[in-house]
Amino acid sequence: MTLATARHILVDTEEQCNELKEQIAKGADFADLAKQHSNCPSGRSGGDLGQFGPGMMVPEFDKVVFSAEVGSVEGPVKTQFGYHLLEVTSRS
């Protein structure tokens, strides 16, 4: 089974998600932004979601995590929780 590790930032609006993505593109630290802005408890640990396999996250999440290039920041990804910026940190 393929396993991945990822981190994310969860916010309420697509607009905020895009603003944060732009800040990261300009060199802002993903973990720092997660701590400041994420609505998910994982924000406290820089958005780290740990390791998981297919089917353990919502489908919209899975689709990105198991197809995106490792290290790229993807999003906004809309789920029932809000809008996510996702970074796949490893996949094996």
C-alpha positions as CSV (number, residue, x, y, z in Angstrom):
1,M,0.0,0.0,0.0
2,T,1.2,3.5,-0.8
3,L,1.6,5.7,2.3
4,A,2.0,9.5,2.3
5,T,2.8,12.2,4.8
6,A,1.4,15.6,4.2
7,R,0.7,18.9,5.9
8,H,-2.2,21.3,5.3
9,I,-3.6,24.7,6.2
10,L,-7.4,24.8,6.6
11,V,-9.2,28.1,6.2
12,D,-12.8,29.3,5.6
13,T,-12.5,30.9,2.2
14,E,-11.0,30.2,-1.2
15,E,-9.7,33.8,-1.2
16,Q,-7.7,33.3,2.0
17,C,-6.4,30.0,0.7
18,N,-5.1,31.7,-2.4
19,E,-3.5,34.6,-0.4
20,L,-1.6,32.1,1.8
21,K,-0.5,30.1,-1.3
22,E,0.9,33.3,-2.7
23,Q,2.8,34.1,0.5
24,I,4.3,30.6,0.4
25,A,5.3,31.1,-3.2
26,K,7.1,34.3,-2.1
27,G,9.0,32.4,0.5
28,A,6.8,32.3,3.6
29,D,7.2,29.2,5.8
30,F,4.3,26.8,5.4
31,A,4.5,25.6,9.0
32,D,4.5,29.2,10.4
33,L,1.4,30.1,8.3
34,A,-0.3,26.9,9.4
35,K,0.3,27.9,13.1
36,Q,-1.1,31.4,12.5
37,H,-4.1,30.6,10.2
38,S,-5.2,27.0,10.1
39,N,-8.6,26.1,11.6
40,C,-7.5,22.5,12.1
41,P,-5.9,21.3,15.4
42,S,-2.9,20.2,13.2
43,G,-2.1,23.8,12.8
44,R,-0.4,23.8,16.1
45,S,2.2,21.3,14.7
46,G,2.7,23.3,11.5
47,G,-0.2,21.5,9.7
48,D,1.4,18.1,9.9
49,L,-1.0,15.3,9.4
50,G,1.4,12.4,9.9
51,Q,1.4,9.3,7.8
52,F,-1.7,7.8,6.2
53,G,-2.9,5.6,3.4
54,P,-5.5,5.9,0.7
55,G,-9.1,6.1,2.0
56,M,-8.0,7.5,5.4
57,M,-8.8,11.1,4.4
58,V,-11.8,12.6,2.6
59,P,-11.8,11.8,-1.2
60,E,-10.9,15.3,-2.4
61,F,-7.8,15.1,-0.1
62,D,-6.8,11.7,-1.2
63,K,-7.0,12.6,-4.9
64,V,-4.4,15.4,-4.4
65,V,-2.2,13.7,-1.9
66,F,-1.7,10.5,-4.0
67,S,-1.2,12.3,-7.3
68,A,0.6,15.6,-6.6
69,E,4.3,16.0,-6.9
70,V,6.1,15.6,-3.5
71,G,7.0,19.1,-2.1
72,S,4.5,21.0,-4.3
73,V,1.9,23.2,-2.6
74,E,-1.6,22.3,-4.0
75,G,-4.9,24.0,-3.5
76,P,-7.3,25.5,-2.8
77,V,-8.8,22.0,-2.3
78,K,-12.5,22.3,-1.2
79,T,-13.9,19.7,1.3
80,Q,-16.8,19.8,3.7
81,F,-14.4,21.3,6.3
82,G,-13.4,24.3,4.2
83,Y,-10.5,25.1,1.9
84,H,-7.1,23.5,2.2
85,L,-3.6,24.1,1.0
86,L,-1.9,20.8,0.8
87,E,1.8,19.9,0.7
88,V,2.8,16.3,0.2
89,T,5.9,15.9,2.3
90,S,6.6,12.2,1.3
91,R,5.1,9.2,-0.4
92,S,6.3,5.6,-0.4
